[in-house]
Amino acid sequence: MIKVRTSVVAALTALFFLVLAPAAMAADGLGLAGRIDDRFITFFCFGVIAFFAVFVTVMSLIQGRLDAKKEQRRHDLDRFNS
């Protein structure tokens, strides 16, 4: 029952996007940002690259601190249980 419901929802969602796709390309291809040039695209892509570099670095630092806490907790439990 759930598989049928999921497939129906997926099919209706796909149909919805297919119906709205021509309207998204209306207005001579102008989006919300207006006419964009190569400079805009370049800086946007540099921003995406910088975001992921910062994101990976921050998440690695968070994981390192969490691993250190976990190791400290294991060490404390081993010390108190012995």
Backbone torsions as a table, in degrees:
resi	resn	phi	psi	omega
1	MET	NA	-42.7	-178.3
2	ILE	-69.0	-36.6	179.1
3	LYS	-63.5	-39.5	179.6
4	VAL	-66.2	-44.5	-179.3
5	ARG	-63.7	-41.9	179.1
6	THR	-64.0	-42.4	-179.7
7	SER	-68.0	-34.2	177.5
8	VAL	-67.1	-43.7	178.5
9	VAL	-63.2	-42.3	179.1
10	ALA	-63.8	-41.6	179.5
11	ALA	-66.3	-41.4	178.4
12	LEU	-66.6	-37.2	177.2
13	THR	-65.2	-44.7	178.0
14	ALA	-61.7	-42.5	177.9
15	LEU	-63.2	-41.0	178.5
16	PHE	-59.4	-46.6	-179.7
17	PHE	-68.5	-35.0	177.5
18	LEU	-66.7	-35.1	178.9
19	VAL	-70.2	-38.5	-177.1
20	LEU	-84.9	-10.1	-176.6
21	ALA	-59.9	-43.4	179.0
22	PRO	-62.5	-34.5	179.5
23	ALA	-68.3	-29.6	-180.0
24	ALA	-68.8	-27.7	-178.7
25	MET	-96.4	10.0	179.9
26	ALA	-73.1	179.3	177.6
27	ALA	64.0	40.4	174.3
28	ASP	58.4	33.3	176.1
29	GLY	76.3	9.4	178.4
30	LEU	-83.8	130.3	177.7
31	GLY	-97.9	-159.8	-179.2
32	LEU	-68.5	-27.9	-177.8
33	ALA	-85.9	-2.6	-177.5
34	GLY	80.1	-156.3	178.0
35	ARG	-74.2	130.5	-179.9
36	ILE	-116.4	148.2	-178.7
37	ASP	-116.1	-175.9	-177.3
38	ASP	-64.4	-33.6	-179.5
39	ARG	-63.8	-43.9	178.7
40	PHE	-61.6	-46.0	179.7
41	ILE	-61.9	-42.5	180.0
42	THR	-61.8	-47.9	-179.0
43	PHE	-68.1	-35.2	176.5
44	PHE	-63.1	-44.9	179.6
45	CYS	-65.9	-38.6	174.2
46	PHE	-61.6	-37.9	177.0
47	GLY	-63.5	-40.6	178.0
48	VAL	-64.2	-43.1	178.8
49	ILE	-62.0	-45.7	-179.9
50	ALA	-64.0	-40.9	179.3
51	PHE	-58.9	-48.2	-177.1
52	PHE	-69.3	-33.2	176.2
53	ALA	-64.0	-45.7	179.3
54	VAL	-67.3	-41.7	-179.5
55	PHE	-59.8	-47.7	-179.5
56	VAL	-63.9	-41.0	180.0
57	THR	-63.7	-47.3	-179.1
58	VAL	-64.4	-43.4	179.8
59	MET	-65.4	-35.0	177.0
60	SER	-67.0	-39.7	177.2
61	LEU	-64.5	-41.3	178.0
62	ILE	-63.5	-43.4	-180.0
63	GLN	-64.7	-38.8	178.2
64	GLY	-62.0	-42.3	178.3
65	ARG	-67.0	-40.6	178.6
66	LEU	-65.2	-39.1	176.9
67	ASP	-65.1	-38.4	177.9
68	ALA	-64.5	-41.2	177.0
69	LYS	-62.9	-41.2	-179.7
70	LYS	-64.5	-42.9	178.8
71	GLU	-65.7	-38.4	177.9
72	GLN	-64.8	-41.8	178.7
73	ARG	-64.1	-41.5	177.4
74	ARG	-64.1	-41.3	179.1
75	HIS	-62.8	-43.3	179.7
76	ASP	-65.1	-41.8	178.3
77	LEU	-64.5	-41.2	177.7
78	ASP	-64.9	-38.4	-178.6
79	ARG	-68.5	-41.4	-177.4
80	PHE	-77.9	-27.9	-179.3
81	ASN	-82.4	-16.1	-177.7
82	SER	-78.5	NA	NA
